Amino acid sequence: MSREFIVPAKIYTGEGSLELAEKELCTMGDRVLIVTDPVVIKLNCFEKLTAMLSKNRVSYTIYSDVTGEPTDTIVNAGLAKYEVEDCDCMIAVGGGSPIDTMKAIAALSVNGGKISDYMGKVIKGKMPPMAAIPTTAGTGSEATKFTVITDSKTDIKMLLKGDCLIPSLAVIDPAFSMSSPKSVTASTGLDALTHAVESYTSRLAQPLTDAVAISAVKRIMKYLPVAYSDGTNTEARTQMSIAALEAGIAINNASVTIVHGMSRPIGALFHVPHGLSNAMLLEKCIGFALDGAYGRFADLGRAVNAADSTDSDEAAAKKFLAKLGEICRICEVPTLADYGIDKVKFIQSAGKMADDALASGSPANTVKPVTKENILEIYSSLWN
């Protein structure tokens, strides 16, 4: 069976990537909109980027109002700035939120309308040049055709897609992630781990995604605990930035499964950061999916040395599940109750969340069939 495999047109990785990408960054267009957030704008690495643009006499304007995960309101304000400033290209600097915002601004700048108009459709059109410079090692948005935007009227996190949304340039410089606090390191790293595990066990998996997914799982299991305990460890930051890219490439071509489907509604209704809501669900959801693909989960268990060739597939898969639980505990993932979510409100919202999860299409990629009742049971189990 033939399959497509797509990645950004050009990718730079490793220390010094920003400097190596100078020519491409400074020849994207006549006026750049830099999409970022209020924290990143204060970092030395952000100043390095703007100094580079100024040195090359590139005009730019900054949109730094991406506060939290992007909504249609944030996107519309960014689009207004893009148009008023007569920009013709964009650079996103930050975590998944600025990168997703950039993609949505680009889509509306070409196609018009509201971002909610594109839910359930494939976004098309010739996008303005886009470059992504991630400051976290997790979302992989720099390599994907997806953008996740919350509809502020319906409280639905919309998964929007189109090949044209893949940034033409991705700059993966670990220097940009060195300042990430422990909580962000954990949530984004576990987001990347979820991407890698789900893509490997997705119905849409293929040999090329298998290779990058397994590589990402191995890197994350080894280096996330190191980056979490010592954020100044350059090797750990470098390896995690590569793993996040690999996992992003994997989901770009094999998609995600039940974890992401159930995670987005929690984020939309209870304002839990995306990576953290994934982490809260990871062990429970994979535990549900395990017996649908023992062989695939066993592969991962053996790859990270949680199991070996003497273990049956079922035993190796269960050892991998235990390893997932272990890394979540190392990264101090809170429960819903610890995070401060009201149990009564959560249970009352579970029906809507289950419907929204199924409507996203992600659970259908799980090798094991997923019903609304299954999802409701997993949501309920989060309180046990």
N, C-alpha and C positions, 0 to 999 in steps of 0.2 A: 504494500500500500504506500503510495507516494505521499510525502508530507512536506510542508513548507517550514523553513527555519529562518527567522529574521532577527537582525540585531541592528544597533545604530550604525550609521555609515562609517563613523570613525570613533575609536575609543582609545583614550590614554589612561594608563594605570601606573601607580607607584609614586614614590617621592619625586617631586619636581615635575609632575604632570602638568601643572598649571603653566609653568614656563615653557614646557615643550609644546603646549597647545596655543601659544601666543599668536602665531600667525593666523590660525583658523578663527580664534576668538575675535581677532581684531579686523577680520575681513568679511564678517557675516553680513554687514549692511551699513547703512549710513547713520542710523540712530538706534541705539540699543535700549530696550526696556529691561532693567535688571529686576527680577522678581525674587523677593526674599522676605525675611521676617525681622521683627525688631531686635532679636538677639543676635542673629548673624551679622547684621549691619555694623555691630560694634566690634567684630573680631578682626584681628590683624590680617587674617587671610583674605577677608573681604576687601580690606584696604589695599591689599596687594593686587587684587583684580582690578579695582577702579584705577589704581596708579598705572597699571599696564595699559588699560584703555586710554587713559589720558596721554601717556607717553606716545601712543600711536595715533594721537589726535582723533580718537573715536568719540563721538558724542554719545552720552548716555543719560538716562533718567532712571530714578530708583522708585520702585513700588515695594514698600516694606510693610504693608498692612496685612500680611498673611498671619493672622493671629489664631493659632490653633488649626484644626483640620479645615480644609477649604469648604466654603458654602457658596451658593449661587450669588449671594450678596458680595462676598469678597471677590469673586470672579468678575462681576459686573463693574466694580470699582476699578479693578485692574485694567479691564478693557477700556474704560473711559480714559484712563491715563495713557494707555497705549495710543489711542486715537487722537487725543488732544495734543500729545507731544509728537505726533506724526512719526511714530517709530515704525521700523520695518523688520526688526528681528528681536529676539529675546534670549536672555541668559537667566536661568534659574539657579540660585545659590541657596542651599538649605536642605532640609529633609524632604520627605515625600510631599508635604503640603505645598511649598513653593513650586516644586516641579509639577505637581498635578495642576496647580493654579495656572502656571504658564501654559500648559497644554490646553486647558479650557479656554483661556484668553485667545490663544491662537485659533482654536476651532471657531469661536464666535467672530473673530476678526475677519475670517474668510467666508463663513456660512451664514452669519447673522442669527437672529432669533434669540431664544432663551436656552440656557444650557439644558434645562429639563426637556426641551424638544427632542433631544438626541438620546434619551433613555430608550433602550431596546432597539436602537438603530446603529448602523455602522457609520461613523463619521468619515467623511471623505473631503477632498479638496487639496489644493496645493498650499500647505502651511508655510508661514514665514520661517526662516531659519531659526532653529532652537538649539541651544546648548544647555546641558544640565551638569551642574557641579554639586554633587551631594556632600552634605556636611555630617551625615549620619550613615552608618553601615547597616542598612536594613530594608528599606522599601523597594529598592531596585527600580524605582520609577524612571531612572535615567535610561533604562534599557527596554521599557515596555510600551505597548500600544494602548495602555489603559490610563484612565484618570478617574479618581473617585471624588465626587463632589456631593455635598449634602444639599438636598432641596429643603430650604428653610420653612416652606409651607407644609410639607408632608412629613418632615423628619425622616426621610428616606435617603440613605447613602446610595447615590446612583453610581453604578459601575458603567462607565462610558468607554467605548473602544473604537479604534480605527488605526490601521497601519500608519496613517499619516501623522499620528500623534507621537511616534517614536522620535526622540530628539536626534538631530543629525550628528550631534557631537556630544560625547560623554567624557567628562574629565574626572577621573577617580583618583584624587590626590589625598592620601591619608592625613596630610597636614590639616585638612579642613575638618576632620572628625576628632582631632586630638582634644578639643575642649568639651566634647560631649559629656554631660554629667552621668553618673552611674545609672540613674533611672532611665535615661534616654538610651544609653549603651545597651541596657538590658532589653528594653521593649523593642528597639529596632533590630537588635541582634536576634531576638526570638522571632520577630517578624520574618527575617530572612530565613531562619531555620524552618519556619512554617511553610514558606514559599518552596524551599527545596524539598521538604518531605512530601508536600501535597503534589507538586509537579511530578515527582518520581512515581507516586502512587495514583496518578490521575488516569482516567480512561484515555486521555489525549497524549499520554507520554509517548516518546519516540526515542530512538537511540541517541540522537544528539542532545536532547534534553536530559536523558538519563546521565550522560557523562558530566554535564555541568552541575546537575542536581546532587549527585553523589559527592562530587568534589566540594561543593558548598557545604553539605552536611558534615563532611570530615573536617573542613577548616573551622566551622562554627563550633563543633563539639570540642575541638582542641583549644581554640583561641578566644572564644567568648568569655569563658571564666577568667582568663588572663586579663582581657581588656576591661572586664567588669571590676576586677580587684585593683588593677593598675592602669588607669587611663592614659598614662604617659608612655606605655610600652609601645614603641613604634612598630615593632614586628607584629604584635597582636592587632594593632590598628590597621596595618597594611593588609594582613591576611583577612581581617573581617571586611574590609572595603572590597577586596576581590570576591569574597564569598557572597556578599550582598549583590554584586554585579552578576555573578554566576546564577544566583537564585532568581534574580530579575529576568535574566535571559531565559531561564527554565520556565517560569510562569508565563512569559510572553508567548511561548510556543506550546506549552502543555496545560496552561491555566491552573486554577486552584480548585479546591474541593470543599468539603463540608465545613472546615474550620473558618475559612473566609466568609462563606455564606452566612454562618451564624454570628460571626464577629461584627460585621458591618452594622446590623441593627442595634447591637449593644452600644456601639460607638455613636450612632446617630441619636438614640433616645437618651442615653445616660452619659454622653460626652466623655467616654473612655478613649484614650489614645489608641489608634488602630493596632499598633504592635502589642500593646498591653492586653487588649481584648482578645487578640489571637492567643497570647500566652495563657490567659485565664482558661481558654477553651481547649488548648492543645492536647493535654493528656486525656481528657474525657472524650473528645471527638476522635482522636486516633485510636483510643481504646474501643470505640464503637466500630470503626472502620477496619480494625485489625483482621478479623476473620474473613473479610472479603478479599484480602490480598496478602495472605501470610508470606508468600514467596517474595513479594516486593519489599515488605517491611523487614523480612529476614535479611535481604540483601543489605539494607541499611544497618541492621544490627551487626552484621559481620564486617561491614566497611569501617565502622567506628570501634571495632574490637570489643563490642559488648557481648558478642557471640562468636563461635567458630564453626568449623566444618563438621564437628561432632554433634552440633545441635540440630534438631529437626527444624523445619521452617517455622512451625508454630512456636517452638521454644525460643528460637532466635528473634522472632517478631516480638514476643513478649519481653525479651531482654532489651530490645530497642525501646519499647514503650517505657520500661523502667528508667532507661537512660534519659528519655525526654522528661520524665518527672523529676529526675535528679537535677538536670540543668535548670529547670524552672525553679527549683528550690534554691539552687546556688545563686540564681539571679533575683531571689526574693520576690517572686511574683505574688502579689496580694490576691486574696479571694475577693469576690464581689462584696462581701460584708466588710472586709478590711478596707476596701476602697471607699466605702461609705454609701453604697447603693442601697436603697430601701427595698427590702425583700417583697413587701406587699405590692409596691408599684411594679417591681420587676415581674412578678408572677402575673399581675394583671395585664402587663404588656406582652407577655410571652406569645399569645396567639398572633398578634400583629407582627412580632419579630419573626416568628416561624414562617408566616406568609411572605414577608419581605425576603427572608433567606432563600426560600424556594424560588421566588420570582427572580432573584439575581442570576439563577442558572448554575451557580457554583456547586451546590450539593449534588447536582446531576452528574458531575464529573467523577464523583466518588465511585470506585468499582463496586462497592456494596450499595444496593438501592437505599435511598433515604426518603422517608415519609415525614409528613408533618408531625405525626405522633412520635417518631424517633427524635425529632428536633426538640419537641416539647419535653420529652423525658431527659434529654441532655441538659437543657436549660434548667430544669428542676434539680438535676443532680449537682449543679454547681453550688447548691446550698447545703449539700450533705457533708 
